[in-house]
Amino acid sequence: MADNLLAMLAESVERHADRPALWQPDATGVFSRWTYTDLWRTVVRVGAQLVAAGVQPGDRIGLLAANGVWWPVADFAVMGAGAATVPVYPSAAPGQIRYVLRHSGVRAVIVENVERLQPLLAVEPSELPDVEFVVLIHPTAHDPGTHARALQAVAARWRVYEWPRWLAEAEPPDAAEEWHQRWRGLDRSRLATIVYTSGTTGSPKGAMLTHGNILSNVESVLSAVPLKAADRTLSYLPLSHIFERTAGQFVVLAAGGSIAYSRGIRELSEDFRRMPPDVLTTVPRLLEKMHEQVWAQVLRGPAWKQKLFERALAVGLQTRVRGQPTAKWRMALYDRLVFRKLQQATGGRLRMVVVGGAPLPLHIAEFFTAAGYTVVEGYGMTETSPVISVNRPERPHLGTAGPPVPGVEVRIADDGELWVRGPNVMTGYYQDEDATRQVMTADGWLRTGDIAERDADGCLRITDRKKHVIVLSTGKKVTPAPIEAEILRSPWIDQVMLVGQGRKFVSAVVVPSERALAAVGEAAAAAGGVFGAGKPEAVLAERLLGEVERYTAAFADFERPKRVIVAREPFTVENGMLTPTLKVRASAVAAAYAAEIDRLYESDSFAQDAATGPV
C-alpha cells in the first residue's frame, strides 16, 4: 500500500511506463498521447520549478483551470512539494473565486490563462495578501493587445511564470532532488488538498482531505468497482470537484488506465466518437438529456419504428433489469436493430457508467441497463473523499446507491440522517472549527445532512437533503427529491424544483423541455414566448400542471404540487442556478423567483391565471 498519492502514481509508472496515461485534444479534436513516463517526467519538472519558486511544505496552491493534462500534472506536482492543492471551479462566480483563494490563503495560483485571472484583477491586491506568484498554463491569447495589457496588470502585482517555459527548461537539479525528498517523506496523515464545497446553499466550506483520506477511497473503490489497465475514460466533469478527481483521475491512474479529456460539453458527442471510453464517470443530468434525446428521435419516426423501439426496451427491461429469461437471439437482434445506435453514439465500447453527484432516477437507470450498459450508481460527498457507497457492477441494485465501500461504516440516526465514519472522512473544515463541530461527533462520525434508508441487502437509498425537506404551514413534511424525480419522467419537463416552505401547499418551478416549447408553436416562440419577456402561453402552463399532476398521482395529496411557475430560462451553471456538478442550487432558484412565488401564494384561489407563471 502506498504511503501517499505520489507513491501511488510512481507505482503505476513503474508497472505501465509505456502505456497511455492521458489523451489531450487540440482545438481540432486531435488527441495526443501521454504515456505514464511522459506524465511522471512532466510532474517532476513542474514540481521542481514550484520548489525553485519558493513553495514550502504546508503551503496552499490554487488551481484554476478547465480539465486537461495540466490538471493532474499540477495536482501531483503541488502535492509532491508537500503543499496542498486548492481547486477552484473555472465556472464559479468571480466573488466565489476570490473567496476561495482568500480564505484558503494560497501562496500561488496556477491558472489556465489571463482571462481566468480577471476576478483577481478586479480587487485590490490587499484582498489577496498571501498570493506571491502566478503560473500561466497558456500565456498567449487570441487578442494580443488585450492580453498584453492584462499580463502587464498581473505582472504589476505578482511574479509571473509561464508553464511552457517550465516544460521547455530542464528542472533545476537541486530543486528536483528536494522535490523527490519531500514526496518520499509524505505519509497518509499529510494534508493533500482543500476542496471547497460547491454548495447548493450558503458559503462554500473547505474540506481538508489528507493523502490517506483519498488513498483509502481509491483502494475501496477499486475493490468494489475493478478497472482494467486497458480501460480508457472520457473526463468531462470538472476536476475541481472531488468526484471526478477521485473517481476520474486518481482511481484510473492507480489502475493503470488512461484518461481522455473532453473539449467540453458541446463537443462531448464528437469526443465520444473520437476517443471511445470503456468507462464513464458522470452525473445524472447527462444521462437524463441523452434519454430525452433518444425518445425525441424515436417519436419523430414512423409508427413501426416506435413500436420496434418500445418492444426492444420491454425485452431489455425483462432480461437485463428484472433478470427474467428470454431467448438470447431476441436480445441480440434488438441490440443490433435498436440499441446499437445508442451504443455507437457513446463510442461503441462503453461497458460501465459510474454515476454520482445526485440520485439517479430509477427509470433512467433502467433505460440504460435495458440498452446494454452496466449502470453503477454511487453516493458520496466532498467531506468523504468522496465515495461512501457504490453498487457492484456484477449485481447493481438499481434505484439505490449500493452498499458502503469497504472500510466505511454507516448508520442512520433517529431523524433519518445518515452518519458516516471511516478513513476517508475529512479532518475538518479549513479555518472553521464551528462548522466542523456541527458535522463531526467526538467519536468520529460525520453527519452527512442527507436523509437515507437502507434496504434488506444493505444498499443505501438517499431520499433528500435534510435541509431541503419542506415543512408546510400545516406541519406536514415533504421530501422533494422523489417527487421531483417522478415529475422529471414527463417528456414535457426538463428541470423542476419544489417550493412551499412555510406555505399551505407545495408548488413547483418548472423548466419545459424542447418538446413542450415546440408545442407552443413557432409564432409564440418567435415572439418571445416562454423564455422571453412575455407571459407564458396558457396552453403550455396548463399542460405542464397536468403533467405534474399525472406523474405525482401516487403521492399523498399534501405532497403533490398544486400550482406551477413556468421558468423564464433553464437552470444553468452560467446563471447560477446549477452547481458546477449540475445540481439545482435551491437558494438561487428561490431568490430568482421570489416575487412569482409570493404572488402564487397570495390567493387561496386555484385560478389558472394565478398558477401558471410570472404575470
C-alpha positions as CSV (number, residue, x, y, z in Angstrom):
1,M,0.0,0.0,0.0
2,A,1.3,3.4,-1.0
3,D,2.1,5.9,1.7
4,N,1.0,8.9,-0.3
5,L,-0.6,9.8,-3.7
6,L,2.8,10.4,-5.3
7,A,3.9,6.9,-4.3
8,M,0.7,5.6,-5.8
9,L,1.4,7.3,-9.1
10,A,5.1,6.2,-9.0
11,E,3.9,2.5,-8.7
12,S,1.7,2.9,-11.7
13,V,4.5,4.5,-13.7
14,E,6.8,1.5,-12.9
15,R,4.2,-1.0,-13.9
16,H,2.8,0.8,-17.0
17,A,5.7,3.0,-18.2
18,D,5.0,3.0,-21.9
19,R,1.2,2.6,-21.7
20,P,-1.0,5.6,-22.3
21,A,-2.0,7.6,-19.3
22,L,-3.5,10.8,-20.7
23,W,-5.0,11.9,-24.0
24,Q,-5.1,15.7,-24.7
25,P,-7.1,17.2,-27.5
26,D,-6.1,20.2,-29.6
27,A,-8.6,22.7,-31.0
28,T,-9.4,20.5,-34.0
29,G,-10.2,17.4,-31.8
30,V,-7.0,15.5,-32.5
31,F,-5.8,13.8,-29.3
32,S,-2.2,13.5,-28.4
33,R,-1.0,10.5,-26.3
34,W,0.9,10.9,-23.0
35,T,2.5,7.7,-21.5
36,Y,2.9,7.2,-17.8
37,T,6.6,8.0,-18.3
38,D,5.7,11.3,-20.0
39,L,3.3,12.1,-17.2
40,W,5.9,11.4,-14.4
41,R,8.7,13.4,-16.1
42,T,6.4,16.4,-16.5
43,V,5.2,16.2,-12.9
44,V,8.8,16.1,-11.7
45,R,9.7,19.1,-13.9
46,V,6.8,21.2,-12.7
47,G,7.3,20.1,-9.1
48,A,11.0,21.1,-9.2
49,Q,10.0,24.5,-10.6
50,L,7.5,25.0,-7.8
51,V,10.2,24.3,-5.2
52,A,12.6,26.7,-7.0
53,A,9.9,29.4,-7.0
54,G,9.7,29.1,-3.2
55,V,6.8,26.7,-2.5
56,Q,7.2,25.2,1.0
57,P,5.6,22.2,2.7
58,G,2.3,23.2,4.1
59,D,1.6,26.0,1.6
60,R,-1.7,26.1,-0.3
61,I,-1.6,26.5,-4.1
62,G,-4.7,27.4,-6.1
63,L,-5.5,25.6,-9.3
64,L,-7.9,27.5,-11.6
65,A,-8.2,25.6,-14.9
66,A,-10.5,23.5,-17.0
67,N,-9.8,19.8,-17.5
68,G,-6.6,18.9,-19.4
69,V,-3.3,17.2,-19.0
70,W,-2.1,20.1,-17.0
71,W,-4.6,19.3,-14.2
72,P,-3.1,16.0,-12.9
73,V,0.4,17.4,-13.6
74,A,-0.2,20.4,-11.4
75,D,-2.1,18.4,-8.8
76,F,0.7,15.8,-8.3
77,A,3.5,18.4,-8.6
78,V,1.9,20.6,-5.8
79,M,1.2,17.7,-3.5
80,G,4.7,16.2,-4.1
81,A,6.2,19.5,-2.9
82,G,4.4,18.9,0.4
83,A,1.8,21.6,-0.4
84,A,-2.0,21.3,-0.7
85,T,-3.9,21.8,-3.9
86,V,-6.8,24.2,-3.7
87,P,-9.0,23.6,-6.8
88,V,-11.2,26.4,-7.9
89,Y,-14.2,26.0,-10.3
90,P,-13.4,27.9,-13.6
91,S,-17.1,28.5,-14.0
92,A,-17.6,29.9,-10.5
93,A,-18.8,33.5,-10.0
94,P,-15.9,36.0,-9.6
95,G,-16.8,36.6,-5.9
96,Q,-16.7,32.9,-5.1
97,I,-13.3,32.5,-6.8
98,R,-11.9,35.4,-4.8
99,Y,-13.4,34.0,-1.6
100,V,-11.8,30.5,-2.0
101,L,-8.4,31.9,-2.8
102,R,-8.5,34.5,0.0
103,H,-10.0,32.1,2.6
104,S,-7.5,29.3,1.9
105,G,-4.6,31.7,1.9
106,V,-3.0,30.4,-1.3
107,R,0.6,31.4,-1.8
108,A,0.4,30.9,-5.6
109,V,-2.2,30.3,-8.3
110,I,-1.8,28.0,-11.3
111,V,-4.2,29.4,-13.8
112,E,-5.2,28.4,-17.3
113,N,-4.9,31.8,-18.9
114,V,-5.0,35.5,-18.3
115,E,-8.8,35.6,-18.9
116,R,-9.3,33.3,-15.8
117,L,-7.3,35.9,-13.8
118,Q,-9.9,38.7,-14.3
119,P,-11.7,38.1,-11.0
120,L,-8.4,38.5,-9.2
121,L,-7.5,41.7,-11.1
122,A,-10.9,43.2,-10.1
123,V,-9.9,43.6,-6.5
124,E,-7.1,45.4,-4.6
125,P,-4.0,43.2,-4.0
126,S,-4.6,43.7,-0.3
127,E,-7.7,41.5,-0.6
128,L,-5.4,38.6,-1.6
129,P,-2.5,39.3,0.7
130,D,-1.0,35.8,0.6
131,V,-0.6,35.4,-3.2
132,E,3.0,35.8,-4.3
133,F,3.1,34.4,-7.8
134,V,1.0,33.2,-10.7
135,V,1.8,30.3,-13.1
136,L,0.1,30.8,-16.6
137,I,-0.6,27.5,-18.3
138,H,-1.5,29.3,-21.6
139,P,0.4,32.6,-21.6
140,T,-0.9,33.7,-25.0
141,A,-4.4,34.8,-26.2
142,H,-6.3,35.5,-29.4
143,D,-6.3,39.2,-28.8
144,P,-2.6,40.2,-28.3
145,G,-3.3,43.8,-27.3
146,T,-5.8,42.9,-24.6
147,H,-3.6,40.1,-23.5
148,A,-0.5,42.3,-23.2
149,R,-2.4,44.8,-21.0
150,A,-3.8,42.1,-18.8
151,L,-0.4,40.4,-18.5
152,Q,1.1,43.8,-17.5
153,A,-1.6,44.2,-14.8
154,V,-0.8,40.7,-13.5
155,A,3.0,41.3,-13.5
156,A,2.5,44.6,-11.6
157,R,1.0,42.6,-8.7
158,W,2.7,39.2,-8.6
159,R,5.6,37.3,-10.0
160,V,4.6,35.6,-13.2
161,Y,5.9,32.2,-14.5
162,E,5.0,30.7,-17.8
163,W,4.1,27.0,-17.9
164,P,5.5,26.3,-21.4
165,R,8.9,27.7,-20.3
166,W,8.9,25.4,-17.3
167,L,8.3,22.4,-19.5
168,A,10.9,23.5,-22.1
169,E,13.6,24.1,-19.5
170,A,15.5,21.4,-17.6
171,E,14.4,21.3,-14.0
172,P,16.9,22.8,-11.5
173,P,18.8,19.8,-10.2
174,D,18.8,20.9,-6.5
175,A,15.1,21.7,-6.6
176,A,14.3,18.4,-8.3
177,E,16.2,16.5,-5.6
178,E,14.4,18.5,-2.9
179,W,11.0,17.7,-4.5
180,H,11.8,14.0,-4.6
181,Q,12.8,14.0,-1.0
182,R,9.6,15.8,0.0
183,W,7.2,13.4,-1.7
184,R,9.1,10.4,-0.4
185,G,8.7,11.7,3.1
186,L,4.9,12.2,3.0
187,D,2.7,9.9,5.0
188,R,-1.0,9.4,4.9
189,S,-1.7,12.0,7.6
190,R,-0.4,14.9,5.5
191,L,-2.8,17.3,4.0
192,A,-3.2,16.8,0.2
193,T,-5.9,19.2,-0.7
194,I,-8.6,21.6,0.5
195,V,-11.7,21.2,-1.6
196,Y,-14.4,23.8,-1.2
197,T,-18.0,22.5,-1.4
198,S,-19.9,23.8,-4.4
199,G,-22.8,24.4,-2.1
200,T,-26.5,24.5,-3.1
201,T,-27.0,26.9,-0.2
202,G,-24.7,29.2,1.8
203,S,-21.0,29.9,1.5
204,P,-18.5,27.2,0.5
205,K,-16.5,25.4,3.2
206,G,-13.1,24.0,2.6
207,A,-12.9,20.3,3.4
208,M,-9.4,19.2,4.4
209,L,-8.5,15.9,2.8
210,T,-5.3,14.1,3.6
211,H,-3.3,11.7,1.4
212,G,-4.7,8.9,3.5
213,N,-8.3,10.1,3.1
214,I,-8.1,9.9,-0.7
215,L,-5.9,6.8,-0.9
216,S,-8.3,4.8,1.3
217,N,-11.1,5.8,-1.0
218,V,-9.2,4.9,-4.1
219,E,-8.4,1.5,-2.6
220,S,-12.0,0.9,-1.5
221,V,-13.4,2.0,-4.9
222,L,-11.1,-0.3,-6.9
223,S,-12.0,-3.3,-4.7
224,A,-15.7,-2.6,-5.3
225,V,-15.5,-1.5,-8.9
226,P,-12.4,-3.0,-10.5
227,L,-11.0,-1.3,-13.5
228,K,-8.7,-2.8,-16.1
229,A,-5.3,-1.4,-17.1
230,A,-6.6,-1.2,-20.7
231,D,-9.6,0.9,-19.7
232,R,-10.0,4.4,-21.0
233,T,-12.3,7.1,-19.5
234,L,-13.6,10.3,-21.0
235,S,-13.3,13.1,-18.5
236,Y,-15.8,15.9,-18.9
237,L,-16.9,16.7,-15.3
238,P,-14.8,19.4,-13.6
239,L,-11.8,18.1,-11.8
240,S,-12.3,20.9,-9.3
241,H,-15.0,18.6,-7.9
242,I,-13.7,15.7,-5.8
243,F,-16.0,13.1,-7.5
244,E,-14.2,13.5,-10.9
245,R,-10.8,14.0,-9.2
246,T,-11.0,10.8,-7.2
247,A,-13.1,8.5,-9.5
248,G,-12.0,10.0,-12.8
249,Q,-8.3,10.8,-12.0
250,F,-6.8,9.0,-9.0
251,V,-8.7,5.7,-9.4
252,V,-8.0,5.5,-13.1
253,L,-4.3,6.2,-12.7
254,A,-4.0,3.8,-9.8
255,A,-5.5,1.1,-12.0
256,G,-3.1,1.9,-14.9
257,G,-5.9,3.1,-17.2
258,S,-5.9,6.2,-19.3
259,I,-7.9,9.4,-19.3
260,A,-9.0,11.3,-22.4
261,Y,-10.0,14.9,-21.7
262,S,-13.2,16.1,-23.4
263,R,-13.1,19.5,-25.0
264,G,-16.3,20.4,-23.3
265,I,-20.0,19.6,-23.1
266,R,-20.7,21.0,-26.6
267,E,-18.1,18.7,-28.1
268,L,-18.8,15.7,-25.9
269,S,-20.7,13.8,-28.6
270,E,-17.9,14.1,-31.0
271,D,-15.3,13.3,-28.4
272,F,-17.2,10.0,-27.6
273,R,-16.6,9.0,-31.3
274,R,-13.0,10.2,-31.4
275,M,-11.9,8.7,-28.1
276,P,-14.4,5.9,-27.2
277,P,-14.3,5.3,-23.5
278,D,-14.7,1.9,-21.7
279,V,-15.8,3.6,-18.5
280,L,-17.6,6.9,-17.9
281,T,-18.0,8.9,-14.7
282,T,-21.0,11.2,-14.9
283,V,-23.8,12.9,-13.1
284,P,-27.4,12.0,-13.7
285,R,-28.0,15.1,-15.8
286,L,-26.1,13.9,-18.8
287,L,-28.0,10.6,-18.8
288,E,-31.3,12.4,-18.5
289,K,-30.5,14.5,-21.5
290,M,-29.4,11.5,-23.6
291,H,-32.7,9.7,-22.6
292,E,-34.7,12.7,-23.6
293,Q,-32.9,13.0,-27.0
294,V,-33.3,9.3,-27.7
295,W,-37.1,9.4,-27.1
296,A,-37.4,12.6,-29.1
297,Q,-35.8,10.9,-32.1
298,V,-38.0,7.8,-31.7
299,L,-41.2,9.9,-31.5
300,R,-40.2,11.7,-34.7
301,G,-40.0,8.4,-36.6
302,P,-42.8,6.3,-38.2
303,A,-45.1,4.3,-36.0
304,W,-43.5,1.0,-36.9
305,K,-40.1,2.3,-35.6
306,Q,-41.7,3.5,-32.4
307,K,-43.2,0.0,-31.8
308,L,-39.9,-1.7,-32.6
309,F,-38.2,0.6,-30.0
310,E,-40.8,0.0,-27.4
311,R,-40.6,-3.8,-27.9
312,A,-36.8,-3.7,-27.7
313,L,-37.0,-1.7,-24.5
314,A,-39.6,-4.1,-23.0
315,V,-37.4,-7.1,-23.8
316,G,-34.3,-5.3,-22.4
317,L,-36.1,-4.5,-19.2
318,Q,-37.3,-8.1,-18.9
319,T,-33.9,-9.6,-19.5
320,R,-31.3,-7.1,-18.1
321,V,-33.3,-5.4,-15.4
322,R,-35.6,-8.0,-14.0
323,G,-33.5,-11.0,-14.8
324,Q,-36.3,-12.9,-16.5
325,P,-35.2,-15.5,-19.1
326,T,-35.6,-14.8,-22.8
327,A,-34.1,-16.3,-26.0
328,K,-30.6,-14.9,-26.5
329,W,-31.2,-14.4,-30.2
330,R,-34.1,-11.9,-29.4
331,M,-31.9,-9.7,-27.2
332,A,-29.1,-9.9,-29.8
333,L,-31.5,-8.9,-32.5
334,Y,-32.8,-5.9,-30.6
335,D,-29.2,-4.9,-29.8
336,R,-28.3,-4.9,-33.5
337,L,-31.5,-3.3,-34.7
338,V,-32.2,-0.8,-31.9
339,F,-29.6,-0.3,-29.2
340,R,-26.6,-0.3,-31.4
341,K,-27.2,3.3,-32.5
342,L,-27.2,4.5,-28.9
343,Q,-24.1,2.4,-28.1
344,Q,-22.4,3.9,-31.2
345,A,-23.2,7.4,-30.0
346,T,-21.2,6.7,-26.9
347,G,-18.3,5.3,-28.8
348,G,-19.2,1.7,-29.2
349,R,-17.2,0.2,-26.4
350,L,-18.6,1.8,-23.2
351,R,-19.3,-1.0,-20.8
352,M,-19.8,0.8,-17.5
353,V,-21.3,4.1,-16.4
354,V,-20.4,5.2,-12.9
355,V,-23.0,7.8,-11.7
356,G,-22.6,10.1,-8.7
357,G,-23.3,13.7,-7.6
358,A,-27.0,13.3,-7.2
359,P,-29.6,10.4,-7.1
360,L,-30.2,8.8,-10.5
361,P,-33.9,8.5,-11.3
362,L,-34.9,4.8,-11.5
363,H,-36.4,5.0,-14.9
364,I,-33.2,6.4,-16.3
365,A,-31.1,3.6,-14.7
366,E,-33.5,1.0,-16.1
367,F,-33.4,2.5,-19.6
368,F,-29.6,2.4,-19.9
369,T,-29.4,-1.0,-18.3
370,A,-32.0,-2.3,-20.8
371,A,-29.9,-0.8,-23.6
372,G,-26.9,-2.9,-22.6
373,Y,-24.9,-0.7,-20.2
374,T,-23.8,-1.6,-16.7
375,V,-25.0,1.3,-14.6
376,V,-23.1,1.7,-11.3
377,E,-24.7,4.4,-9.1
378,G,-22.8,5.5,-6.0
379,Y,-23.1,8.1,-3.3
380,G,-20.7,10.4,-1.6
381,M,-19.8,13.9,-0.6
382,T,-16.8,16.2,-0.6
383,E,-16.1,15.6,3.0
384,T,-15.7,11.8,2.4
385,S,-13.2,12.0,-0.4
386,P,-16.0,11.4,-1.8
387,V,-17.3,7.8,-2.1
388,I,-19.4,6.4,0.7
389,S,-21.3,3.6,-1.1
390,V,-21.4,2.2,-4.6
391,N,-23.2,-0.5,-6.5
392,R,-21.2,-3.5,-7.5
393,P,-21.0,-3.9,-11.3
394,E,-21.8,-7.7,-11.2
395,R,-25.0,-7.1,-9.3
396,P,-26.3,-3.5,-9.2
397,H,-29.3,-2.7,-7.2
398,L,-31.0,-0.1,-9.4
399,G,-32.7,2.7,-7.6
400,T,-30.1,2.6,-4.8
401,A,-26.6,3.9,-4.2
402,G,-25.3,0.4,-3.4
403,P,-23.7,-0.8,-0.1
404,P,-20.9,1.1,1.7
405,V,-17.5,0.6,0.2
406,P,-15.0,-1.5,2.2
407,G,-13.8,0.2,5.4
408,V,-16.6,2.7,5.6
409,E,-19.2,2.5,8.4
410,V,-22.7,4.0,8.1
411,R,-25.6,4.4,10.4
412,I,-29.0,6.1,10.2
413,A,-29.9,8.4,13.1
414,D,-33.3,8.6,14.7
415,D,-34.3,11.5,12.5
416,G,-33.3,9.6,9.3
417,E,-30.0,11.4,8.8
418,L,-27.1,9.3,7.5
419,W,-23.9,9.3,9.6
420,V,-20.6,8.0,8.2
421,R,-17.3,7.0,9.8
422,G,-14.1,5.8,8.1
423,P,-10.6,6.6,6.9
424,N,-12.0,8.6,4.0
425,V,-13.6,11.2,6.3
426,M,-12.0,14.7,6.2
427,T,-10.0,16.0,9.1
428,G,-12.3,19.1,9.3
429,Y,-13.2,22.4,7.5
430,Y,-10.2,24.7,7.0
431,Q,-10.3,27.6,9.5
432,D,-13.8,26.8,10.5
433,E,-13.9,24.9,13.8
434,D,-17.6,25.8,14.4
435,A,-18.7,24.3,11.1
436,T,-16.5,21.2,11.8
437,R,-18.1,20.7,15.3
438,Q,-21.6,21.0,13.7
439,V,-21.0,18.0,11.4
440,M,-18.4,15.9,13.3
441,T,-19.1,13.9,16.5
442,A,-16.4,13.4,19.2
443,D,-16.1,9.7,18.2
444,G,-15.5,10.4,14.5
445,W,-19.0,10.2,12.9
446,L,-19.7,12.6,10.1
447,R,-23.3,13.9,10.0
448,T,-23.9,13.9,6.2
449,G,-27.1,16.1,6.2
450,D,-28.7,13.5,3.9
451,I,-31.9,11.6,4.7
452,A,-31.3,7.9,3.9
453,E,-32.9,4.5,4.0
454,R,-31.1,1.1,4.0
455,D,-32.7,-1.9,2.3
456,A,-32.5,-5.6,3.3
457,D,-29.4,-6.0,1.2
458,G,-27.6,-3.1,2.9
459,C,-27.9,-0.8,0.0
460,L,-28.4,2.9,0.7
461,R,-31.2,5.0,-0.8
462,I,-30.7,8.8,-0.4
463,T,-34.1,10.4,-0.3
464,D,-33.1,14.1,0.1
465,R,-31.0,16.6,1.9
466,K,-32.2,17.2,5.4
467,K,-32.2,20.9,4.9
468,H,-34.3,20.5,1.7
469,V,-37.2,18.9,3.5
470,I,-40.2,21.3,3.0
471,V,-42.2,21.9,6.2
472,L,-45.7,23.2,5.3
473,S,-47.6,25.6,7.5
474,T,-49.9,22.7,8.3
475,G,-46.9,20.9,10.0
476,K,-46.6,18.2,7.3
477,K,-43.2,17.5,5.9
478,V,-42.5,17.0,2.2
479,T,-39.3,15.4,0.8
480,P,-38.8,16.9,-2.6
481,A,-36.3,14.6,-4.3
482,P,-38.5,11.6,-5.0
483,I,-41.4,13.8,-6.1
484,E,-39.1,15.8,-8.4
485,A,-37.7,12.6,-9.8
486,E,-41.2,11.4,-10.8
487,I,-42.0,14.8,-12.4
488,L,-38.8,14.6,-14.5
489,R,-40.2,11.4,-16.1
490,S,-42.5,13.7,-18.1
491,P,-41.1,14.4,-21.6
492,W,-42.6,17.9,-21.3
493,I,-40.5,18.8,-18.3
494,D,-36.7,19.3,-18.4
495,Q,-36.0,20.6,-14.9
496,V,-38.0,21.2,-11.7
497,M,-37.7,22.4,-8.2
498,L,-40.4,22.2,-5.5
499,V,-41.2,25.2,-3.3
500,G,-43.6,25.8,-0.4
501,Q,-41.6,26.2,2.8
502,G,-44.0,27.5,5.4
503,R,-46.8,27.7,2.9
504,K,-50.1,25.8,2.9
505,F,-49.3,23.6,-0.1
506,V,-46.4,22.6,-2.4
507,S,-45.8,24.2,-5.8
508,A,-43.2,23.7,-8.5
509,V,-40.9,25.9,-10.6
510,V,-40.8,24.0,-13.9
511,V,-38.5,24.3,-16.9
512,P,-40.3,23.0,-20.0
513,S,-38.5,20.7,-22.4
514,E,-37.9,21.5,-26.1
515,R,-40.8,19.2,-26.9
516,A,-43.0,21.4,-24.7
517,L,-41.7,24.6,-26.3
518,A,-42.4,23.3,-29.7
519,A,-46.0,22.6,-28.8
520,V,-46.5,26.3,-28.1
521,G,-46.0,27.0,-31.8
522,E,-43.4,28.7,-33.9
523,A,-45.3,32.0,-33.8
524,A,-45.2,32.2,-30.0
525,A,-41.5,31.1,-29.8
526,A,-40.6,33.8,-32.4
527,A,-42.4,36.4,-30.3
528,G,-40.5,35.7,-27.1
529,G,-42.9,33.0,-25.9
530,V,-41.9,31.1,-22.8
531,F,-38.3,32.2,-22.4
532,G,-38.9,35.7,-23.5
533,A,-40.2,38.7,-21.6
534,G,-43.9,37.9,-22.2
535,K,-46.3,35.9,-20.2
536,P,-46.1,32.1,-20.9
537,E,-48.8,30.6,-23.1
538,A,-51.7,29.4,-21.1
539,V,-51.9,26.2,-23.0
540,L,-48.3,25.3,-22.1
541,A,-48.8,26.2,-18.4
542,E,-52.0,24.1,-18.3
543,R,-50.3,21.2,-19.9
544,L,-47.3,21.4,-17.5
545,L,-49.5,21.5,-14.5
546,G,-51.4,18.5,-16.0
547,E,-48.1,16.6,-16.4
548,V,-47.1,17.4,-12.8
549,E,-50.4,16.1,-11.5
550,R,-50.2,13.0,-13.7
551,Y,-46.7,12.0,-12.6
552,T,-47.3,12.7,-8.9
553,A,-50.6,10.9,-8.6
554,A,-49.2,8.2,-6.4
555,F,-48.0,10.6,-3.7
556,A,-50.1,11.8,-0.8
557,D,-52.3,14.8,-1.5
558,F,-50.2,17.2,0.6
559,E,-47.0,16.1,-1.3
560,R,-48.5,16.9,-4.8
561,P,-47.7,20.3,-6.3
562,K,-50.9,22.3,-6.7
563,R,-49.5,25.1,-8.9
564,V,-46.6,25.7,-11.2
565,I,-44.4,28.6,-12.1
566,V,-43.0,28.3,-15.7
567,A,-39.3,29.2,-15.6
568,R,-38.1,32.1,-17.6
569,E,-35.0,30.2,-18.6
570,P,-33.3,26.9,-18.0
571,F,-31.3,26.3,-14.8
572,T,-27.7,26.6,-15.8
573,V,-24.2,27.0,-14.3
574,E,-23.9,30.3,-16.1
575,N,-27.0,31.8,-14.5
576,G,-26.0,30.4,-11.1
577,M,-29.0,28.1,-10.7
578,L,-26.9,24.9,-11.1
579,T,-23.7,24.0,-9.3
580,P,-20.7,23.1,-11.4
581,T,-21.7,19.4,-10.9
582,L,-25.2,20.2,-12.3
583,K,-27.2,20.1,-9.1
584,V,-30.0,22.6,-8.7
585,R,-28.9,25.5,-6.5
586,A,-32.1,25.8,-4.4
587,S,-31.3,29.2,-2.9
588,A,-30.6,30.7,-6.3
589,V,-33.8,29.5,-7.9
590,A,-35.8,30.6,-4.9
591,A,-34.3,34.0,-5.0
592,A,-34.8,34.4,-8.8
593,Y,-38.5,33.5,-8.5
594,A,-39.2,35.0,-5.1
595,A,-41.7,37.6,-6.5
596,E,-43.5,34.9,-8.5
597,I,-43.6,32.5,-5.6
598,D,-45.1,35.3,-3.3
599,R,-47.7,36.1,-5.9
600,L,-48.5,32.5,-6.4
601,Y,-49.4,32.1,-2.7
602,E,-51.2,35.5,-2.3
603,S,-54.6,34.0,-3.1
604,D,-56.1,30.7,-2.0
605,S,-57.8,30.6,-5.4
606,F,-56.6,27.9,-7.7
607,A,-57.5,30.0,-10.8
608,Q,-55.2,29.0,-13.6
609,D,-54.0,32.5,-14.4
610,A,-52.5,32.8,-10.9
611,A,-50.9,29.4,-11.0
612,T,-49.2,29.3,-14.4
613,G,-46.2,31.6,-14.0
614,P,-44.9,35.1,-14.0
615,V,-47.5,37.8,-14.6
